[in-house]
Amino acid sequence: MTLAVLASRALCGMHAHAVRVETHLGPGLPGFNVVGLADTEVRESRERVRAAILSSGFEFPAGRITVSLSPADMPKESGRFDLPIALGLLLASGQLAAPPSDGAQPAAPDPALAHLVLAGELSLTGALVPVAAPLVIALSVARDAPDATLILPAGSAEQAAWVPGLRVLSARCLADVAAHAAGACLLPNAAPNPWPTPAPVPCLSDVRGQPGARRALEVAAAGGHSLLMLGPPGAGKSMLAARLPGLLPPLDRSQALEAAAVAAMAGLPDTLSGQPPFRAPHHSTSVAALVGGGSRPRPGEISLAHHGVLFLDELPEFSRRSLEALREPLEAGRVVIARALYAAQFPARFQLVAAMNPCPCGWRGHPVRTCSCTPDQVARYAGKISGPLLDRIDLHVVLPPSDPVWMAAPPGEPSAAVRERVMRCRERQYARQGKANADLAGAELDEFCLLAPDAQSLLQEAMRRLAGSGRALHRALRVARTIADLDGEDTLAASHVAQAVQYRRPGV
C-alpha cells in the first residue's frame, strides 16, 4: 500500500485551519472515496481530479483510492482541495520522481514537500482556477507556519503575495505543480499586484455651515467614537457621514489586508485600499446581512466596515432585531456566529455613524415647516431605538435646519486640514496607550484619563442629572480624553468634560 500526505487549508470564519490531505492507493476494486466531513463540492472533486490528471498527460491510477481530510470533525468546503488531492494521487502512484511514503501506517510528508501548503481548484483540462479568499489563507499560513511555502493558482497567488514575509508560488496547471514537486521545473515566485492608490473621497469643504456637527465629526474621527446625528431633512446628515472616511488616518498595511480579506470572504471583488471602508446598507437590510450569517457563515456589513465606517441612515427604519444585534459587536469589536459543528468569528471594529429625523415626517421643531405628527407617533418613532443601543453611542448631535446664509458662505475647512489634526491626535493616543481612545477599557480609563478636581465634580454632577449609567460615564470619559488630546493637554480639564457631557445629552 502507498500513501502520500500533503497540507492544505479549510476556511472557518476569518481563519484558514490546517488540513492534512492523506491520499491512499491500495489494491481492490476501483473506487474513489473522500472522507473527513467533506461537503458536496469536495466530493465532486473526484471527477475533476480524474479528468485533470488524464488531461495533464498522467495515468489515473487503478485500484482503491481513499482520500482523508483531517481533522475529520472539521467541515470542508469548496474545490480548493482539488490540487492537493491530485498531487497526492500522482505521488502515491509513483508517477513523480519524489517517492511516496510506503507502509500501512500514515507517514510524514516527503522532506521536499513537507513545507508546502497547496490550495487550488482544477478544471477538466488540468488548468488551475483561482480560489476564493486567498488573502485569508495567506494570512493564516503566515501566522501559523511562517516558514511554509504557499502554492496557489495564478490570479490568487498575486493577491496572497501582498502578505509580508510569506513565500507564495504561482501555478497555472497541475502539470506545473507536478514538475515542481518532482524537482524538474520550479514554480515562479508570485509577484504582488501593485498596491492600489486610494480612491478620492468627498471633501468636508462641501458642507456649508453646521459648525457644531463638523466639530463632532472631528472628535469622532480623532478618537474613533460612534456618532448619532438628529436633524430635519436637508440638514446635511448624510453629507457629513460620507466625509468621515476622508478625516480618518489611512490604513496601515496589516489593516488594509485584514479589511480586504473580510471583503473576499463576503464574495466581493478585490477591494484592497489604504482608505478606510465606508458601508451604508439600506434600512431594509436583514439581520444576517447586517451582522453576518448563513448556512456557511459569511461576514455582514458590520464586518465589511472593519477599520472603517458603518453608516445607518434613517436609523429608526431599520428593524428592531437588526439594531439590537449591533449591541455586542459595538462593545466587543467582533461577531461570533455559532453553528452546530463550529463557530465562525469575524472582526467588527467599526465606527458607527447613524442619522435620523426628529419625527416620522421630519419637521418637528422646524421654524418654518409644520409637523403633522401626533405625540404618540413621535414617541413610537423614537421608541424604535432602545436605550441600551443609544447608551453605546458616544456622541449625540442635534443639527439645526440648513440656513440660506450658510449656503451663500464660502467653503469651509477642507478635509486635509482636519485630517492633519486627527492624525496628530491619534499619534498622541498610540504613543500613550497603544490604541484609540474609543477602545480604552475600564482600568485604562483610570490610568490615562486623569481629571482635574473641578472636572471630577462636574462629571459626577452631570451623570447624576442625566441619570447616566456606568457605560455612559466611561464613554463620556473617552470623549473628554479625545477632546483634551485635540487641545494637546494631558489632564482633563472642566472644559473638556463639559464638551463631552454636552455630547451625551440625548436628542431622541
N, C-alpha and C positions, 0 to 999 in steps of 0.2 A: 504494500500500500504506500502511496505517496501523498505528501501533504505540503502545501505552501501557505505561508502566513504573511499577510500584509496589513497595513494600517490605513484607516480612513476616518471619517468624522460623521457624526449624526447630529443634526440641529435640534436643539431643545431651547426655545426662547432665544436669548441672545448669547447662548454658549453652544459650541460645537464639541460634543463629547467624543472622546476617543473610542473607536470601534475596531476590534480585531477581526479581520476578514480571513477566515480559515477555509481553504479550498482543498477538499479531499477527493482523490481519484482512486477508486478501488474496483475489484472485479465484481461481476454480477450483471444482471440485465441492465441495458442502457436506461439511465434516468438522470434527472437534473433537479435536485431539491435545494431550496433555500430556506434555512431555518434561522430563528432568532428574532421573533416578533417583527417580521418583515411586512410592510404594507403592500398594497396591490402593485404600486409602481416598481417596488424592489423585486417582487415575484415575477413580474413581467420581464425583468432583465434577462431571464433565461433565453428568451427568443432573440433579444437584441444582441446578447453576447455570442450566441451561436452564429448568427449571420455576420457579425463584425469579425469574428475570428476567421471564418471562411473567406470573407471579402478581403482580409488583410494578407492572404496567402499562407495561412497556417492550417493545420488539420484540427478538426474538432475531435477531441479525444473520445474514444469509445469506452464504455464502462459506466459504472455508477458514480455520479458526481454529487457530492454533498457540500454545500457552502453554508458555513455557520458564521453568523454575525453576532459577536459577543461584545458586551454583556447581553444575555438573552432576554432580560426583562426590560430593556430599553427599546421603545418604539423606533423603527427605522422607516424612513420615507424618502421618496424621490429617486431619480435614476443616477445619483452621484456614485453609487456603489458599482455601476457597470464596469468602470475601469479597473478597480482592484480585483473584481471577480474574474474578468477576462485575463488579466495578467497572472493571477493565481493559477488559472487553468493552464496557461502556457508553461508556467514554472513547474507545476505538478506533473504535466505530461512530458517534461524533458525536452521541450522544443526550443528552449533558450539555453545559452551557454552557462548561465548561473544555475547550478544544480539545485533541485528542490530538496526539502528535508525529507528523509526517509524514516520509516518506523511507525508503529501503531500509535504511539503517544504524540500529542501535539508538540511541535518543535518550534524553537525560536526562528525568526526570520533570518535569511541569509545575511551575513555581515554587510554585504554590499547594498542590501535593500532595507536593513533594519531602520535606517533613519528616514525612510521615505514615507510620506503621507500622500495618498492618492485620492482624488475625487474627480469624477467626470462621467457624463452620460455618453453612451455610444450610439451612433446612428447605425443603420444596417450596412452602410458602406465601410464602417470602421473609423469614420471621422469622429472626432470628439465634439460634443455640443456643450456650450457654456452652461455652467451650473448656477443655481440661484444662491444669492448671499455669499459670494466669495470673500467679502471682507469679514464677515462673521467667522468663517472658517479660518482665515488667515490670522485674525486677532486671537482666536482661541489657541491655535497652534503656537503662535509667538509667545503667548502667556504660559502655556503648559509644557511645551517642548521647544524651546528656542533654538536648539541645535538641529532640529528636524529640517528636512527639505520638502517643500510642498510642490506637488505636481498637479497642475490644473490645465484645463483646455485654454487655448488661445482665446483671448477676449475676457475670460475670467482671471487669468494669471496677471494681466496688466493692471487690473484693479487691486488684486491681492498684493502686488508688488509695492503698493503705497505704504504698507506696514513696515516700519523701520526695523532693521535687524533680522529679518526673515528672508531666507533664500527661497525664491519661487521660480520654478521651471515651467516653461510654456510648451505645450504639446498640441499638435494638430490632429494626430490619429493614433490608433492603437499600435500600428507598426513602429512609430517613432518611440513610443514608451517602451515597447519590447526591445528595440535596439539599444535604448539607454540602459535597461535592466541587464542586458547581455554584455554591455560594455563595448558594443560595436560602434555606436554613434551617440554622443552625449547630447542631451536636450539643451537648448539655449536658456540662459537666464532671462526671465521676463523683465522687459523694460517698462517701468511705470508710465502710465499716461501722464501728460503734462498736468501739473497742478492747476486747476481751473481758476480763472480770475473771478472774484466775487461780482455778482450781478449788481447793477446800480439799484439803489433803494430810494424811496421818496424822501425828500428833504423836509426838515421841520420848518424851514422858512415859508413853506406853502401855507402853513396855518397862520391866519391873521388873528391877532388878539388872543384871548384865553390865556392870560399870563399865569393864573393860578394852576390851570391844567398843565401848562408847559413846565412849570416848576415841579409839579407832582410827577410828571413823566421823567424828568431828570433825576429826581430822587429814586424813582423806581428802577431806572437803568443803573444808577450808581450802586445800589445795594442789592439788586436782584429781587425786588419786592413785587408782590402782586398788587393789582390796581383795579378799582371799580369806579367807572365814570357814570354819573347820572345827570341827564340833561335832556332838554327837548330836542325834537328832530332838527337837524341842521346846525347843531351847536359845535360840531367838529369831533365827535367822539371817535368815529371810525378813522378819520384822517389822522388823529393823534396816535391811535393804536398802530396804524400801519407804519408810522415813522419811528416807533420804538426800536426795531432792529437796527436802524441806522445810528442809534445812540449807543448801542452796546459794543463792547470791545470785540474785535474779530476772534473767531475760534482759533485755538491753537491746533496743532496737527492731530493730537490724540482726540480732542473734542470733535474735530471735523470728521475723523474716521469713524468715531462712535455714532455720530448723527447719520452719516452715510450708511453705516451698517444697519441701523434701525430702518431707514428708508428701504434698503434692499430686502430686509425681512418682510416688509409690507408689500413687496412686489412693485415698488416704484422704480423708475429708471435711475440711472447714475446721477446722483444729486450731490456729489462731493463739492463742498464750497466752504470757504472761510467765513461766510456770512451766517450769523445765527438764523436758524429756520423760523419761519412765520407761518403758523397754521390758523386758518379761520373757518372752521366747519360750520355748515348750515345748522339752524336750530332744530331741524328735523332729524339730526344725526342720532342714531340709536346708541344704546349703552355700549354694545360690543364695538361699534365703530369708533366711539369716543375713547373708551378705556382699553379696548383690545379684547379678543376672544375668538371664538370659532372652534370647530372640532379639532383643528390643528391651530392652536393659538397663534394669532398674529398681532403685532403691535397696533394700537389705536392712535387717535390723533394726539393724545397727551404724550405718547412716546415719540411720535414723529416731531413733536415740538421740543424734544430733549435738547438742552443747551440753547433754547430759543424761546419763542413767544407763542402762547396759545391764546387767541383772541376769540371770545364768545360774545358776538353781537346779539342784541335783543335777548339778554340773559334770561328773563322770565319765560320766554317762549320755548326754552329747552324743557324737556320732560323732567319731572322731579327726580326720577330714578337716575337720569343721566347726571344731573347736578350733584346729587348725593354721592355718586360714585367718585367724584373728584376729591372728596374729603381726605381719604387716606393717602392717595398719591401726593397731594399738596404737602402733607406732613413728612412722608417717608421718602419722596423722591424716586419711587419705583412702584411698579404694579406687579402683583403675583397672580397669575391665572392658574387655578388648580384644576386638574383633571384626575380621573380615576387612577391612571398609571403614573402620572408625573405632574409637576408644577412648572410652568414656564414663567420666567421673570424677565420683565422689560424695564429699562430705565425710563424715568419720567421726571427729570429735574428741569422743570419749565417755569417760566414766568406767566402767571395767569393775568390777562387783561380782559376785563368784562365791561360791557356797556349796556345801559338800559334807559328807558324813558321813565319819567316820574309817574305815569299813569297809562292805562291802555291807549287812550287817544294821543297822549304825548304832550298835551298843552297845559297840564296842571301847573299853576303858578306863573304862567306866561303873562307878561304885562299887556299884550295886545290880543292874542288868541284866547278864545273862551273854551274852557274844559267842559266836556259833556259827560264826564264820568261821575257816577254816584260814589259816595264814600265807601259803600260796600264793594263796588267794583275796584276801587283803588286799593282797598285792604286785601282783596283776593289777589290782585296783581302783585303787590309787594310780598304777600304771603307765599308765593311760589318759590321764593328763595329762603331757605331755612336759616335760622340763627347760627347754627354751627358752621355753615359754609361762609356766611358773612364774617364770622369771627376769625376765619382763616385768611381773610383778605386784609393786607396791611394798610393800604391807602384807599380811603373813600373820598371822592372828589365830586362836588356838585358843580356842573358847568352852567353858567348863565346863557340865555339866548344870544345868538350872534348879534352883533351891533354893527349898523352900517358904517359907523366911524372906523371900526376895525377893518372893514373890508376896503376902505379907501386909504388905509395907512400903508406905509412901505413894508416890505417883507421883514419878518422877524429874524432872530438869530438863527443861522443855519445849523444843520446837524453836526457839521465838522467841529465847530467851536464847542458845542455841548459835549460831543464825544470826547474831546480832549480833557475836559473837566471830569467826565465819568471815568476815563481811563486812569487819571491821576488818583481819583478816589479809590478805584479798585486796587491800584498798586499799594496804597496805604493799607487796605484791608488784608491783602495777601501777605504783605510784609509783616503785619502784626499777628495775624491769626491763621493764615494759610487758607482762607476761604472767604466767600462773600458774607456780608452781614446778615443776609436773609437766612443763611444756613447755620447761624450760631445756635448752639444748644443751651440748655438752662444753665449748666455750670460755667460755660464760656461767657455767658452774659455777665455773671458776677465778676469775672476776671477782666473782661475787656470793655464793659460799659460802666465806667466809674462816674458816679453822679456827684455834682456839687450839692452842698446841703440844701440850698433853695430849690434845686431841681428835684431832689428826692421828695421833698414835701409837696411840690407841685404835682408830681406824678401820682403820689398816693391820693391826693385830694381829687385829682381828675378821674382816676379809676373808680374812686368811691362814688362820685357824682354820676359817672357814666355807667355804673354797675358793670364794670369790665371784669372779665374772667381772668384767670391766671394766664391763659393763652394770649388774651388781648394785652395784658401787661407786658409780656415778653415781646410781642410784636411791636408795641409802641417803643420799647427799648431798642429794638433792632433799627427801627426807622430813625429814632433820635441819634443812634450811633452813626448812621449814614449821613444825616444832616451835619453832624459835627465833623465828619470826615470831609465833606464838601467844603466846610469852612476851615479845614486844616487844624482842628482842635482835638486834643487828646481827651479832655474831660468834658462830659456832657453838661452843658450849662442849662439854665432855666429856659432860655430862648429855644434851644434845640428840643427840649421836652415839650414846650408849648406847641411848636410846629407839629411834632409827632402826634400829640394828643388831638390837635385840630384835624388831622387826617383820620383819626379814629372815630370822630363824631359821625354816627350813621346818618346817611341821607335818605335811606329807604324807610 
